Structures are given as C-alpha cells and as structure tokens.
Amino acid sequence: MKQLTLLSFLGLLLMGACTKSKSPTPTPSGPGTTTSSPYYFDFTVGSAVHNINTNFPQYMVLLGMEGLGGYEVSNMTTTIPSVGLGFRWWNKDTVRESDVMSLVGRTIYFDDTAINVQINYDSTLAMYREWYSVDTSDHDFYVKVNSITFLKNDTTLSTPVRVYEITGSCSAIIRDQTAAVLTGQFDFLIAGNITK
C-alpha cells in the first residue's frame, strides 16, 4: 500500500512538472511603459529627469495653417509638467501631408530657414516659467524625426485637424529667465490643419 501511495504521489508530482505553469507577467520597462499609454516624452532639463507618458493629447492650436505640433502632459488634472514640440513652415500658407511626411528621417536644426522647430517646457504653474527653445546655429541642438504615422481626423478642439504619431529625439537650448539644455526622446501625438 505504501508503494501505491508513493507511486501516486510521484505520478502527481511528475504531472505537475509537465503541465505548463503560468509565467508571471513581465514588468514593463523602458520609455513610456510606466502607464498603459503608448505615448511618451522622456527628457532631462539640467538635472531634472521627466518621463511623461499620459494618453491625453494636447494639440498646438496656435500654429495655424502653416504648422503642426502637440504637447505631452503629466496628467489630466494639472498638465504640469508638460513638454511640447511644434513645426512651422515659414514659406507656406498651407501645409500638405507630403510636407509632414517629408520630415521622416530628417534632422531639423534650430537655424533652418524653411522649417522652424520649437520645443516648449512648462515645469510649474507660476507665471513666466514656460521655457522656449532658442534658435541657434549650433548643430549640437536639433530635432530628429524617426517616423510619422497618420492616425485620425479630429474635431475635439472645434477645429478639424489631422492627428499624427511622431517618434524621434531632440536636444535644445531652452530659456525662460535663465537657460538650460533639454534632451530627450519621444513618441506622442501632434496635430495640425493639414491639407491632404
């Protein structure tokens, strides 16, 4: 009887060893994975490190017909800190989708005369504390666009815009009352009144 009990126990043990056990769900790591949002803007300003990754798009509506852009915000209630990226075509009254897609694979410098690129950083709700990128001829500072994908047409802001997902990296001198360097990488949403 002891042998039968021992054999039964060994059989159950072997069956348990052969069945697939559920492996634990891996913990996400890397840029933009601390929440369920696929979008992020990970950057440093001086010694401050920010990993902003909410699924709460904020479009740059002030760019008008000749530009597109967006902000990545920290959360839906305070939106601070936030970081924004915008492109403006100086010599165009209307920006076409072909103009937007021509950014893919390009590095745009802050002294470009055809496309003006702008980075904004807002760290606090205090007045006059929004930082803006400085136009410089130093090509250590840039915005590199890896990819742009059209996502949808949107009328959330009462103005029809085309929304794109943009990925890339950047380095910029930014200034409010003082100057600092912002460096980062991003995958988030930008929008504009783009003609197809």
Residue pairs with C-beta under 8 A, 6 or more apart in sequence:
28 34
31 40
31 42
31 51
31 53
31 185
31 187
32 38
32 39
32 40
32 42
32 51
32 53
32 187
33 40
33 53
34 51
34 53
35 53
35 54
35 55
36 55
37 53
37 54
37 55
38 55
38 187
39 53
39 54
39 55
39 57
39 72
39 165
39 187
39 188
39 189
40 51
40 52
40 53
40 72
40 186
40 187
40 188
41 50
41 52
41 53
41 72
41 83
41 85
41 184
41 185
41 186
41 187
41 188
42 50
42 51
42 52
42 53
42 184
42 185
42 186
43 49
43 50
43 52
43 83
43 170
43 182
43 183
43 184
43 185
43 186
44 50
44 182
44 183
44 184
45 121
45 123
45 131
45 174
45 180
45 181
45 182
46 180
46 181
48 123
50 74
50 81
50 83
50 184
52 72
52 73
52 74
52 81
52 82
52 83
53 72
54 72
54 73
54 74
54 75
54 76
56 73
56 75
56 76
56 79
57 70
57 163
57 188
57 189
57 191
58 70
58 71
58 72
58 73
58 79
58 82
58 84
59 69
59 70
59 71
59 154
59 156
59 157
59 161
59 163
59 189
59 190
59 191
59 192
60 67
60 68
60 69
60 70
60 71
60 84
60 86
60 190
60 191
60 192
61 157
61 159
63 69
63 86
63 87
63 88
63 192
64 193
65 93
65 94
65 95
65 193
66 88
66 89
66 90
66 92
66 93
66 94
66 95
67 86
67 87
67 88
67 89
67 95
67 192
68 86
68 87
68 95
68 100
68 161
68 162
68 164
68 190
68 191
68 192
68 194
69 84
69 85
69 86
69 87
69 118
69 190
69 191
69 192
70 84
70 85
70 86
70 188
70 189
70 190
70 191
71 79
71 82
71 83
71 84
71 120
72 82
72 83
72 84
72 186
72 188
73 79
73 80
73 81
73 82
74 80
74 81
74 82
78 125
80 122
80 123
80 124
80 125
81 121
81 122
81 123
81 124
82 120
82 121
82 122
83 119
83 120
83 121
83 122
83 182
83 184
84 118
84 119
84 120
84 121
85 117
85 118
85 119
85 120
85 143
85 166
85 170
85 186
85 190
86 117
86 118
86 120
86 190
87 103
87 108
87 115
87 116
87 117
87 118
87 190
88 115
88 116
88 117
88 118
89 95
89 99
89 114
89 115
89 116
90 113
90 114
90 115
90 116
91 114
92 99
94 195
95 192
95 193
95 194
95 195
96 194
96 195
96 196
97 150
97 162
97 194
97 195
97 196
99 194
100 148
100 164
100 192
100 194
101 148
103 115
103 145
103 148
104 145
104 146
104 147
104 148
105 145
105 146
106 144
106 145
107 142
107 143
107 144
107 145
108 115
108 117
108 142
108 143
108 144
108 145
109 117
109 137
109 139
109 141
109 142
110 117
110 133
110 134
110 135
110 136
110 137
110 141
110 142
110 172
110 173
111 135
111 136
111 137
116 135
117 133
117 143
118 132
118 133
119 132
119 133
119 143
119 170
119 172
119 174
119 182
120 130
120 131
120 132
120 133
121 130
121 131
121 174
121 182
122 129
122 130
122 131
123 129
123 131
128 176
128 177
129 176
130 176
131 174
131 175
131 176
131 180
131 182
132 174
132 175
132 176
133 141
133 172
133 173
133 174
133 182
134 172
134 173
134 174
134 175
134 179
136 173
138 173
140 171
141 171
141 172
141 173
142 170
142 171
142 172
143 168
143 169
143 170
143 172
144 168
144 169
144 170
145 166
145 167
145 168
146 167
146 168
146 169
147 165
147 166
147 167
147 168
148 164
148 165
148 166
148 167
149 164
149 165
150 162
150 163
150 164
151 163
151 164
151 165
151 189
152 162
152 163
153 160
153 161
153 162
153 163
154 160
154 161
154 162
154 163
154 191
155 161
159 193
160 193
161 191
161 192
161 193
161 194
162 191
162 192
162 193
162 194
162 196
163 189
163 190
163 191
164 189
164 190
164 191
165 187
165 188
165 189
166 186
166 187
166 188
166 189
166 190
167 186
167 187
168 185
168 186
169 183
169 184
169 185
169 186
170 182
170 183
170 184
170 185
170 186
171 181
171 182
171 183
172 181
172 182
172 183
173 179
173 180
173 181
173 182
174 180
174 181
174 182
